[in-house]
Amino acid sequence: MKGATFLVAAVAALALASPAGAATIELEGRQKAIDESTAKMTGDLRGVWTTTSFEPVAFEPYFEAKGTELFEGCIDRRRDRSCKGDPSGTLTLVFRYAAIYGSADPASLVWGTCWHPVVSGTGAFAGAQGVLAFVDSPTPHGVSTRYIGSLTLKRAGSARKASATAAQRPAC
């Protein structure tokens, strides 16, 4: 339970530490795996989440890994399941992952969680700060992954300007 308390405290601390003129946005949604390194984001984040590096760091008493990731997409501010007119760009993140498995088989997941601080961004996410927390839960149909977090955009005005440019790209 200490890990969950830490994640909640980290998200809250980042939300309170917003720079002047910035807009902090609370995020929540789901992630659905497409393949081993790529996932589709739904909810407040819409787009593609790619694991760009993955390094196991411990196997006992639970599995731990670290790595890097890239999110390409938008914040669905209009909640219309589209990136049209919404802040869009890319986010580069690092992560720490911890999980408990029932056996050596990855399909035996009992519980998993990861912490994803933002390192950098482009487009509307240039200068962004924030952190996302993910929780993996086994279901009869595979793993269900939910996320929560906050993202502080440098300036709301530049987010709108960047999303107008991003609207020329294909939809997320």
Secondary structure as GFF3:
##gff-version 3
##sequence-region A 1 172
A	DSSP	alpha_helix	2	16	.	.	.	ID=ss1
A	DSSP	beta_strand	23	33	.	.	.	ID=ss2
A	DSSP	beta_strand	38	43	.	.	.	ID=ss3
A	DSSP	beta_strand	45	58	.	.	.	ID=ss4
A	DSSP	beta_strand	63	75	.	.	.	ID=ss5
A	DSSP	beta_strand	88	101	.	.	.	ID=ss6
A	DSSP	three_ten_helix	106	108	.	.	.	ID=ss7
A	DSSP	beta_strand	109	123	.	.	.	ID=ss8
A	DSSP	beta_strand	129	139	.	.	.	ID=ss9
A	DSSP	beta_strand	142	153	.	.	.	ID=ss10
A	DSSP	alpha_helix	156	166	.	.	.	ID=ss11
###
